Amino acid sequence: MHVRVNAATSADGKLASRRREQVAISGPEDFARVDRMRADSDAVMVGVGTVLADDPHLTVEGATPARVVADSQLRTPRDARVLDDAAPTYLLASEAASDDVPGATVITAGTERVALPAALDELASRGIESVMVEGGGELIFSLFEATLVDELSVFVGPTIIGGRNAPTLADGEGFAEPAEFADLTLQGVEKVDDGVLLRWTVD
């Protein structure tokens, strides 16, 4: 499976405010680019924190990529927009969660937290070969930690958000040693809207 992480951050690397409220960082050019990436992917993936904070629909006009939520304890609200019938939805859960969520197919892997490698393998067995990951920082770090990411693209906007508690591109526990760091190779730099788009592959 090919995993592409895409995000928009402020100039100081924040995804949202310290209150975890969604912030408009991108402009129309970048929104159009993200829609093209969604349309070219078999699935669009977020963590449950993004669902709880933003209630995204994760759809794009003219295409129906599947929607995937990493949700170890199945906390996705039953009225969340990702559970409507606009596209298939998969919830990646742990064995500690119940498995009854109307509007979604639950994939169980892992004891207390979802085991992402096994869960993505199961998605691949169902025909999903490319996944675009849109956040948030906990999920993105977990994917890098599990060495599952192939590409990273980041739109950096002309805004300073600040705040030690504001979410960043890769949150989670973080890597302890330099040998664990995820190394990237820069593939492109492009001015988009009033910011810059950076594209890397993962070594």
C-alpha beads as a LAMMPS data file, in Angstrom:
LAMMPS data file: protein, C-alpha beads

203 atoms
202 bonds

1 atom types
1 bond types

-500.0 500.0 xlo xhi
-500.0 500.0 ylo yhi
-500.0 500.0 zlo zhi

Masses

1 110.0

Atoms # bond

1 1 1 0.000 0.000 0.000
2 1 1 1.149 3.524 -0.823
3 1 1 0.611 6.037 1.998
4 1 1 0.762 9.782 1.315
5 1 1 0.537 12.251 4.197
6 1 1 -0.727 15.705 3.313
7 1 1 -1.071 18.621 5.713
8 1 1 -1.299 22.385 5.932
9 1 1 0.629 24.068 8.732
10 1 1 1.323 27.590 9.881
11 1 1 4.822 28.961 9.397
12 1 1 5.617 27.709 12.902
13 1 1 4.384 24.192 12.159
14 1 1 0.965 24.235 13.834
15 1 1 -2.096 22.440 12.478
16 1 1 -4.622 24.311 14.632
17 1 1 -4.902 26.710 17.543
18 1 1 -4.105 25.784 21.148
19 1 1 -7.864 25.232 21.578
20 1 1 -7.587 22.688 18.725
21 1 1 -9.922 24.795 16.623
22 1 1 -9.604 24.484 12.859
23 1 1 -7.728 27.404 11.272
24 1 1 -7.895 28.493 7.622
25 1 1 -4.286 28.104 6.463
26 1 1 -4.555 27.157 2.781
27 1 1 -5.966 29.176 -0.105
28 1 1 -7.950 28.206 -3.220
29 1 1 -4.968 26.812 -5.154
30 1 1 -4.036 24.479 -2.328
31 1 1 -7.661 23.429 -1.745
32 1 1 -7.843 22.437 -5.429
33 1 1 -4.575 20.491 -5.117
34 1 1 -5.903 18.603 -2.087
35 1 1 -9.095 17.739 -3.966
36 1 1 -6.999 16.311 -6.808
37 1 1 -4.997 14.225 -4.333
38 1 1 -8.202 12.911 -2.774
39 1 1 -9.631 12.015 -6.170
40 1 1 -6.425 10.147 -7.087
41 1 1 -6.481 8.072 -3.878
42 1 1 -8.379 4.903 -3.058
43 1 1 -9.044 6.210 0.461
44 1 1 -8.724 9.328 2.607
45 1 1 -7.694 8.755 6.219
46 1 1 -7.853 10.782 9.449
47 1 1 -7.625 10.080 13.157
48 1 1 -10.648 10.129 15.422
49 1 1 -9.437 13.383 16.993
50 1 1 -9.953 15.109 13.651
51 1 1 -13.457 13.663 13.409
52 1 1 -14.331 14.842 16.917
53 1 1 -12.884 18.339 16.369
54 1 1 -13.933 19.097 12.791
55 1 1 -16.577 16.547 11.701
56 1 1 -15.069 16.329 8.181
57 1 1 -16.955 14.761 5.290
58 1 1 -13.779 13.571 3.486
59 1 1 -15.408 13.564 0.073
60 1 1 -14.535 15.200 -3.236
61 1 1 -16.799 16.072 -6.145
62 1 1 -16.561 13.622 -9.007
63 1 1 -14.845 10.811 -7.069
64 1 1 -15.684 8.483 -4.210
65 1 1 -12.539 7.459 -2.341
66 1 1 -13.274 5.411 0.751
67 1 1 -13.047 7.146 4.121
68 1 1 -10.867 5.673 6.863
69 1 1 -10.791 6.705 10.519
70 1 1 -8.181 5.401 12.964
71 1 1 -10.394 5.035 16.031
72 1 1 -9.043 2.583 18.598
73 1 1 -12.022 2.875 20.977
74 1 1 -14.719 3.619 18.342
75 1 1 -15.397 7.129 19.604
76 1 1 -16.659 8.359 16.226
77 1 1 -20.074 9.961 16.892
78 1 1 -22.885 7.987 15.320
79 1 1 -24.089 11.144 13.565
80 1 1 -20.642 12.034 12.160
81 1 1 -20.628 13.039 8.510
82 1 1 -18.111 10.295 7.646
83 1 1 -20.830 7.751 8.439
84 1 1 -23.251 8.915 5.764
85 1 1 -23.729 7.021 2.501
86 1 1 -21.661 9.374 0.310
87 1 1 -18.743 6.885 0.251
88 1 1 -17.694 3.672 1.999
89 1 1 -16.250 4.186 5.495
90 1 1 -13.829 1.994 7.450
91 1 1 -13.131 2.430 11.156
92 1 1 -9.813 0.981 12.344
93 1 1 -10.343 -0.161 15.916
94 1 1 -8.707 -2.208 18.658
95 1 1 -10.030 -5.408 20.164
96 1 1 -11.043 -3.406 23.260
97 1 1 -13.800 -1.593 21.333
98 1 1 -17.284 -2.735 20.427
99 1 1 -17.824 -3.440 16.746
100 1 1 -21.289 -2.070 16.021
101 1 1 -21.158 1.236 14.130
102 1 1 -23.956 1.757 11.594
103 1 1 -22.665 3.195 8.348
104 1 1 -19.139 1.824 8.657
105 1 1 -17.121 -1.341 8.282
106 1 1 -15.052 -1.924 11.424
107 1 1 -11.579 -3.435 10.998
108 1 1 -10.140 -4.743 14.257
109 1 1 -6.383 -4.991 14.814
110 1 1 -4.442 -4.625 18.053
111 1 1 -5.371 -5.103 21.708
112 1 1 -5.805 -1.635 23.257
113 1 1 -4.716 0.578 20.344
114 1 1 -5.250 -0.119 16.689
115 1 1 -2.258 -1.872 15.135
116 1 1 -1.833 0.252 12.029
117 1 1 0.339 -2.151 9.969
118 1 1 -2.190 -4.978 10.331
119 1 1 -5.135 -2.636 9.771
120 1 1 -3.634 -1.224 6.579
121 1 1 -2.850 -4.742 5.383
122 1 1 -6.531 -5.559 5.815
123 1 1 -7.506 -2.470 3.842
124 1 1 -5.133 -3.560 1.079
125 1 1 -6.788 -6.973 0.991
126 1 1 -10.053 -5.132 0.296
127 1 1 -8.602 -3.401 -2.762
128 1 1 -7.371 -0.152 -1.202
129 1 1 -3.892 0.383 -2.604
130 1 1 -3.330 4.109 -1.993
131 1 1 -4.249 6.144 1.083
132 1 1 -4.070 9.903 1.546
133 1 1 -3.679 10.839 5.217
134 1 1 -4.966 14.277 6.244
135 1 1 -4.280 14.302 9.994
136 1 1 -4.133 14.842 12.765
137 1 1 -0.745 14.949 14.398
138 1 1 -1.217 11.849 16.586
139 1 1 -2.097 9.654 13.606
140 1 1 0.662 11.116 11.436
141 1 1 3.302 10.428 14.079
142 1 1 1.981 6.881 14.597
143 1 1 2.258 6.186 10.861
144 1 1 5.821 7.496 10.745
145 1 1 6.669 5.504 13.872
146 1 1 5.407 2.349 12.156
147 1 1 7.407 3.225 8.988
148 1 1 4.229 3.207 6.908
149 1 1 4.587 6.597 5.174
150 1 1 5.883 6.807 1.593
151 1 1 5.364 10.508 0.797
152 1 1 4.819 13.740 2.720
153 1 1 3.499 16.992 1.301
154 1 1 3.085 20.095 3.459
155 1 1 1.603 23.441 2.564
156 1 1 3.197 26.053 4.837
157 1 1 1.012 29.131 5.181
158 1 1 1.941 32.729 6.042
159 1 1 0.621 32.612 9.597
160 1 1 2.088 32.269 13.096
161 1 1 -0.246 30.449 15.501
162 1 1 2.062 29.729 18.443
163 1 1 1.262 27.863 21.631
164 1 1 3.103 24.954 23.208
165 1 1 -0.165 23.009 23.311
166 1 1 -1.215 23.697 19.730
167 1 1 -1.138 20.502 17.619
168 1 1 1.773 20.079 15.233
169 1 1 2.327 18.001 12.123
170 1 1 3.560 15.009 14.120
171 1 1 2.535 14.831 17.776
172 1 1 2.345 11.605 19.775
173 1 1 5.246 10.637 22.032
174 1 1 7.912 11.619 19.532
175 1 1 11.117 9.800 18.714
176 1 1 13.631 9.557 21.551
177 1 1 16.857 9.006 19.601
178 1 1 18.208 10.453 16.342
179 1 1 18.528 6.930 14.968
180 1 1 14.736 6.649 15.158
181 1 1 14.002 9.862 13.265
182 1 1 12.139 9.585 9.955
183 1 1 14.484 10.843 7.237
184 1 1 13.059 12.598 4.188
185 1 1 14.338 13.425 0.697
186 1 1 13.108 16.715 -0.749
187 1 1 11.401 16.251 -4.104
188 1 1 9.969 19.685 -4.786
189 1 1 9.342 23.234 -3.579
190 1 1 6.587 25.347 -5.106
191 1 1 4.909 28.659 -4.300
192 1 1 1.181 28.075 -3.873
193 1 1 -1.279 30.810 -2.909
194 1 1 0.597 32.946 -0.358
195 1 1 2.587 30.027 1.007
196 1 1 4.911 27.264 -0.105
197 1 1 4.308 23.590 -0.881
198 1 1 7.053 21.177 0.167
199 1 1 7.104 17.609 -1.129
200 1 1 9.257 14.802 0.272
201 1 1 9.649 11.072 -0.085
202 1 1 10.443 9.005 3.007
203 1 1 13.834 7.284 3.032

Bonds

1 1 1 2
2 1 2 3
3 1 3 4
4 1 4 5
5 1 5 6
6 1 6 7
7 1 7 8
8 1 8 9
9 1 9 10
10 1 10 11
11 1 11 12
12 1 12 13
13 1 13 14
14 1 14 15
15 1 15 16
16 1 16 17
17 1 17 18
18 1 18 19
19 1 19 20
20 1 20 21
21 1 21 22
22 1 22 23
23 1 23 24
24 1 24 25
25 1 25 26
26 1 26 27
27 1 27 28
28 1 28 29
29 1 29 30
30 1 30 31
31 1 31 32
32 1 32 33
33 1 33 34
34 1 34 35
35 1 35 36
36 1 36 37
37 1 37 38
38 1 38 39
39 1 39 40
40 1 40 41
41 1 41 42
42 1 42 43
43 1 43 44
44 1 44 45
45 1 45 46
46 1 46 47
47 1 47 48
48 1 48 49
49 1 49 50
50 1 50 51
51 1 51 52
52 1 52 53
53 1 53 54
54 1 54 55
55 1 55 56
56 1 56 57
57 1 57 58
58 1 58 59
59 1 59 60
60 1 60 61
61 1 61 62
62 1 62 63
63 1 63 64
64 1 64 65
65 1 65 66
66 1 66 67
67 1 67 68
68 1 68 69
69 1 69 70
70 1 70 71
71 1 71 72
72 1 72 73
73 1 73 74
74 1 74 75
75 1 75 76
76 1 76 77
77 1 77 78
78 1 78 79
79 1 79 80
80 1 80 81
81 1 81 82
82 1 82 83
83 1 83 84
84 1 84 85
85 1 85 86
86 1 86 87
87 1 87 88
88 1 88 89
89 1 89 90
90 1 90 91
91 1 91 92
92 1 92 93
93 1 93 94
94 1 94 95
95 1 95 96
96 1 96 97
97 1 97 98
98 1 98 99
99 1 99 100
100 1 100 101
101 1 101 102
102 1 102 103
103 1 103 104
104 1 104 105
105 1 105 106
106 1 106 107
107 1 107 108
108 1 108 109
109 1 109 110
110 1 110 111
111 1 111 112
112 1 112 113
113 1 113 114
114 1 114 115
115 1 115 116
116 1 116 117
117 1 117 118
118 1 118 119
119 1 119 120
120 1 120 121
121 1 121 122
122 1 122 123
123 1 123 124
124 1 124 125
125 1 125 126
126 1 126 127
127 1 127 128
128 1 128 129
129 1 129 130
130 1 130 131
131 1 131 132
132 1 132 133
133 1 133 134
134 1 134 135
135 1 135 136
136 1 136 137
137 1 137 138
138 1 138 139
139 1 139 140
140 1 140 141
141 1 141 142
142 1 142 143
143 1 143 144
144 1 144 145
145 1 145 146
146 1 146 147
147 1 147 148
148 1 148 149
149 1 149 150
150 1 150 151
151 1 151 152
152 1 152 153
153 1 153 154
154 1 154 155
155 1 155 156
156 1 156 157
157 1 157 158
158 1 158 159
159 1 159 160
160 1 160 161
161 1 161 162
162 1 162 163
163 1 163 164
164 1 164 165
165 1 165 166
166 1 166 167
167 1 167 168
168 1 168 169
169 1 169 170
170 1 170 171
171 1 171 172
172 1 172 173
173 1 173 174
174 1 174 175
175 1 175 176
176 1 176 177
177 1 177 178
178 1 178 179
179 1 179 180
180 1 180 181
181 1 181 182
182 1 182 183
183 1 183 184
184 1 184 185
185 1 185 186
186 1 186 187
187 1 187 188
188 1 188 189
189 1 189 190
190 1 190 191
191 1 191 192
192 1 192 193
193 1 193 194
194 1 194 195
195 1 195 196
196 1 196 197
197 1 197 198
198 1 198 199
199 1 199 200
200 1 200 201
201 1 201 202
202 1 202 203
